[in-house]
Each structure stands twice: as C-alpha cells, then as structure tokens.
Amino acid sequence: MSQIHNSKKRMPVIVPKHYEKDWLNPNLTEDDIKAFCEPVEDNIIAAHPISRLITTKGADTNVPDVMRVAEYEQLNSRYNEQHFLACLSNLRKRA
C-alpha cells in the first residue's frame, strides 16, 4: 500500500476478526488505536485504480462506475491484476 499512499504516510487499518469488539469500543485511547496500526503484508491485500470520478466535485459518486477498475497509462495494470489474483489466492488459503 505504500506505493499508493506514500506521500501522506497513510495506510488502511485491517482489524483482525478477534479484535473487532475491541476496535468498536468507544473508549479507545490514541495508544489503543495506534496498536491496531501495523503494516499489512502485501500478499494479503490488493489495490487497483478506480475512476477519478470519486474525487470529482459535484459528481454523484454513489454509482457502480466509481469502483470499476480504471486503467491509466502511468500505472502498470498487468502487475496490479497479477498481484490481485495472488492476494486472492492467499486469502482463500487462510480461510
């Protein structure tokens, strides 16, 4: 994910199932929240580009087109597809 969210050092928080109730606790401290923020292995998550419509002011973004895979010349979409399939396979093995 660092390839996508590297400029602001953001990352998704993926809460393991056994911590779901803890994550929903309204009394979590900042330290509690930070404890959940650990990098996730690249082989269990995948990303793909979506439509720029998602950031278009005034546009209706509550439509399926927003989430469809978008292709942009500056991205190597073949790598993204292969990586996505590998991640999907890894997730199925863990289930």
Order of alpha helices (4+ residues) and beta strands (2+ residues): alpha-alpha-alpha
